[in-house]
C-alpha cells in the first residue's frame, strides 16, 4: 500500500511539473503549434529530418546555449526538421507513438549514457547533434560541439549546420537514409573548426530506442 501511494504521489508531482513547464520542442515549433498538430505532422511524415540534441550534465555551456536560443534554433532548422533534446523525450515520445504509456522519467545522467551506447556514439563526442531521417532509421550523422566554445561560436556552428541540412532537403535527393545522411555528412565535413563529425549505426531504430527510454519496451 505504501509503495502504491508513493508511486501515485510521484505521478502527481511529475504531472504538475509538466503542466508548469513547456517542452523545448514546443518552443522550437514556434510556440503556437499544438501537440496535436505536431503529432499529425509526425504521423503524416511531414518531418523529413529528426535532430536529437544529446549532452551530459557536464556540458553546461551547451545546455545554457540551447536554453537561451531554442527559438533561433527552431527558425534555422526549418519546418521539415523536428528538433528535440533528452529532456523532451517524455513529452515527444507519445506524439511519435500515440498509444505509448510513459512509465518512467528520463534521467539525464543515466539515459545519456544509455542512449549514446545504443546509438554507438562515443562519450567523448558529446555534446552533439544527431541527425536521423525518420523514426525508423538505424543510422545517424553526428555533429559534435565543444563545451569550451563560446556562445557566439556555438551559434555560428548551428547556423552552418542548418545551412547544410536545409540545402540537402531542398535538393530533393533526401529520399532514403543513405542519400540523406551522405549529403549531410559531406556538407558538414566542409565546416571549418569543427569538433568532430561521424556516422553511427544502431541495431535498433531511433523510435525503438526512444520508446525504450520512457516505457521500458520496444515498439
C-alpha positions as CSV (number, residue, x, y, z in Angstrom):
1,X,0.0,0.0,0.0
2,X,2.8,2.4,0.9
3,X,4.6,1.7,-2.3
4,X,1.5,2.3,-4.4
5,X,0.8,5.6,-2.5
6,X,4.4,6.8,-3.1
7,X,4.1,5.9,-6.8
8,X,0.8,7.9,-7.0
9,X,2.4,10.9,-5.3
10,X,5.3,10.7,-7.8
11,X,2.9,10.6,-10.7
12,X,1.1,13.7,-9.4
13,X,4.3,15.6,-8.9
14,X,5.5,14.7,-12.4
15,X,2.2,15.7,-13.9
16,X,2.2,19.1,-12.1
17,X,5.8,19.8,-13.1
18,X,4.9,19.0,-16.8
19,X,2.0,21.4,-16.6
20,X,4.2,24.2,-15.3
21,X,7.0,23.7,-17.8
22,X,7.0,23.9,-21.6
23,X,8.8,21.3,-23.6
24,X,11.7,22.7,-25.6
25,X,10.4,21.3,-28.9
26,X,7.1,23.2,-28.4
27,X,9.0,26.5,-28.4
28,X,11.1,25.1,-31.3
29,X,7.9,24.7,-33.2
30,X,7.3,28.4,-32.8
31,X,5.2,28.2,-29.6
32,X,1.8,28.2,-31.4
33,X,1.9,24.7,-32.8
34,X,-0.2,22.4,-30.7
35,X,0.7,18.9,-29.6
36,X,-2.0,17.5,-31.9
37,X,-0.5,19.4,-34.9
38,X,3.0,18.1,-34.1
39,X,1.7,14.6,-33.7
40,X,-0.2,14.9,-37.0
41,X,2.9,16.1,-38.8
42,X,4.9,13.2,-37.4
43,X,2.3,10.6,-38.4
44,X,1.9,12.1,-41.9
45,X,5.7,12.0,-42.4
46,X,5.9,15.8,-42.9
47,X,9.1,15.9,-40.9
48,X,11.9,14.9,-43.2
49,X,14.6,15.0,-40.6
50,X,14.9,14.5,-36.9
51,X,17.6,16.2,-34.8
52,X,18.3,15.0,-31.3
53,X,20.5,17.3,-29.2
54,X,22.5,14.9,-26.9
55,X,24.5,16.1,-23.9
56,X,25.7,15.3,-20.4
57,X,25.2,17.3,-17.3
58,X,28.8,18.3,-17.6
59,X,28.1,20.2,-20.8
60,X,26.8,23.3,-19.0
61,X,27.8,25.8,-21.7
62,X,25.9,23.8,-24.4
63,X,22.9,23.4,-22.2
64,X,22.9,27.1,-21.5
65,X,23.2,27.9,-25.2
66,X,20.2,25.8,-26.2
67,X,18.0,27.1,-23.4
68,X,18.7,30.7,-24.4
69,X,18.5,30.2,-28.2
70,X,15.9,27.5,-28.8
71,X,13.6,29.8,-30.8
72,X,16.5,30.8,-33.0
73,X,17.4,27.1,-33.4
74,X,13.8,26.5,-34.5
75,X,13.9,29.2,-37.1
76,X,17.1,27.9,-38.5
77,X,16.1,24.2,-38.5
78,X,13.1,24.9,-40.8
79,X,9.6,23.4,-40.9
80,X,10.7,20.0,-42.1
81,X,13.1,19.2,-39.2
82,X,12.0,18.1,-35.8
83,X,14.5,19.3,-33.1
84,X,14.3,17.9,-29.6
85,X,16.6,17.1,-26.7
86,X,16.8,14.5,-24.0
87,X,14.6,16.3,-21.5
88,X,11.8,16.4,-24.2
89,X,11.7,12.7,-24.8
90,X,8.9,12.1,-22.2
91,X,6.7,14.6,-24.0
92,X,7.8,13.9,-27.5
93,X,7.6,10.1,-27.5
94,X,3.8,10.0,-27.0
95,X,3.5,12.2,-30.1
96,X,5.5,9.7,-32.1
97,X,3.6,6.7,-30.7
98,X,0.0,7.7,-29.7
99,X,-0.7,4.5,-27.8
100,X,2.5,4.8,-25.7
101,X,2.3,4.9,-21.9
102,X,5.1,6.8,-20.3
103,X,6.1,4.8,-17.2
104,X,9.4,6.2,-16.2
105,X,11.0,9.7,-16.0
106,X,14.1,10.4,-18.1
107,X,17.3,10.7,-16.1
108,X,19.8,12.9,-17.9
109,X,22.9,11.2,-16.4
110,X,21.8,7.6,-16.8
111,X,19.9,7.9,-20.1
112,X,22.5,10.0,-21.8
113,X,24.9,7.1,-21.3
114,X,22.3,4.5,-22.3
115,X,21.3,6.5,-25.4
116,X,24.9,7.1,-26.5
117,X,25.7,3.4,-26.1
118,X,22.6,2.3,-28.1
119,X,23.4,4.7,-30.9
120,X,27.1,3.9,-30.9
121,X,28.2,7.5,-30.0
122,X,31.4,7.8,-28.1
123,X,31.0,9.7,-24.8
124,X,33.9,11.9,-25.8
125,X,31.9,13.2,-28.8
126,X,29.2,14.7,-26.6
127,X,27.6,17.2,-26.7
128,X,26.3,16.7,-30.2
129,X,23.5,16.9,-32.8
130,X,22.4,13.5,-34.0
131,X,20.5,13.6,-37.4
132,X,18.1,10.8,-38.4
133,X,15.9,10.8,-41.5
134,X,12.9,9.0,-39.8
135,X,11.9,7.3,-36.6
136,X,12.6,4.0,-38.4
137,X,16.2,5.0,-39.1
138,X,19.1,2.9,-37.6
139,X,21.8,5.3,-38.8
140,X,22.6,8.8,-37.9
141,X,25.1,11.6,-38.7
142,X,26.7,13.1,-35.6
143,X,28.0,16.7,-35.4
144,X,29.9,17.3,-32.1
145,X,30.2,20.5,-30.2
146,X,32.9,21.6,-27.9
147,X,31.6,22.7,-24.5
148,X,34.6,25.1,-24.4
149,X,33.3,27.1,-27.4
150,X,31.8,30.5,-26.6
151,X,28.1,31.1,-27.1
152,X,28.8,33.0,-30.3
153,X,30.9,30.2,-31.7
154,X,28.2,27.7,-30.9
155,X,25.7,30.0,-32.8
156,X,28.0,30.1,-35.8
157,X,28.2,26.3,-35.9
158,X,24.4,25.9,-35.5
159,X,23.9,28.3,-38.5
160,X,26.4,26.4,-40.6
161,X,24.9,23.0,-39.7
162,X,21.4,24.1,-40.7
163,X,22.7,25.7,-43.9
164,X,23.8,22.2,-44.8
165,X,20.6,20.3,-43.8
166,X,18.4,22.9,-45.5
167,X,20.3,22.6,-48.7
168,X,20.2,18.8,-48.6
169,X,16.5,18.7,-48.1
170,X,15.9,21.3,-50.8
171,X,17.9,19.4,-53.4
172,X,15.2,16.7,-53.4
173,X,17.7,13.8,-53.0
174,X,16.8,13.1,-49.4
175,X,14.5,10.2,-50.3
176,X,16.3,7.5,-48.2
177,X,18.7,7.2,-45.3
178,X,21.7,6.6,-47.5
179,X,21.3,9.7,-49.7
180,X,20.2,12.0,-46.9
181,X,22.9,11.1,-44.5
182,X,25.6,11.1,-47.2
183,X,24.6,14.6,-48.3
184,X,24.5,15.9,-44.7
185,X,27.8,14.3,-43.8
186,X,29.5,15.7,-46.9
187,X,28.2,19.2,-46.2
188,X,29.2,19.1,-42.5
189,X,32.7,18.0,-43.4
190,X,33.3,21.3,-45.1
191,X,32.5,23.4,-41.9
192,X,35.7,24.9,-40.6
193,X,36.9,24.5,-37.0
194,X,34.5,21.7,-36.3
195,X,35.0,19.4,-33.3
196,X,34.1,16.1,-34.9
197,X,31.6,14.5,-37.4
198,X,30.8,10.9,-37.9
199,X,28.2,8.3,-38.9
200,X,26.9,5.8,-36.4
201,X,24.7,2.8,-36.7
202,X,22.4,1.0,-34.2
203,X,20.8,-2.4,-34.3
204,X,17.6,-0.6,-33.1
205,X,15.6,2.2,-34.7
206,X,15.5,5.6,-33.3
207,X,11.9,5.1,-32.4
208,X,12.6,1.9,-30.6
209,X,15.3,3.5,-28.5
210,X,13.1,6.5,-27.6
211,X,10.2,4.2,-26.6
212,X,12.6,2.0,-24.6
213,X,13.8,5.0,-22.6
214,X,10.3,6.1,-21.5
215,X,8.4,2.8,-21.2
216,X,11.0,0.1,-20.9
217,X,9.6,-1.6,-24.0
218,X,10.3,-1.6,-27.8
219,X,7.6,-1.0,-30.4
